[in-house]
Amino acid sequence: MRERHLALLTARPRELREDPLAECLAWTAARYGDWFTQDPVTVRWAIDPAPASLRPPTGLLWVPVRYVP
């Protein structure tokens, strides 16, 4: 969803490109001496304990995990 928003945002004229989420996260990160990137906001991969046969097709990279006593 975030990637779609960014694609639509670049289609708008420069003076109408507002991104409140990026502004808020950049401000918060700057308070702690860090900077904002899109990586935490756009999901690149997910951890899933479910078997592969039960996962819906989403286009994400799934990292399988299992319980090890």
Residue pairs with C-beta under 8 A, 6 or more apart in sequence:
2 21
2 38
2 41
2 42
3 42
6 19
6 38
9 17
9 19
10 17
21 41
22 36
22 38
22 41
25 36
25 40
25 41
26 35
26 36
29 35
29 36
30 36
43 60
44 60
44 61
45 60
45 61
45 62
45 63
46 60
46 61
46 62
46 63
47 62
47 63
47 65
48 55
48 62
48 63
48 64
48 65
49 64
49 65
49 66
49 67
52 62
52 64
55 62
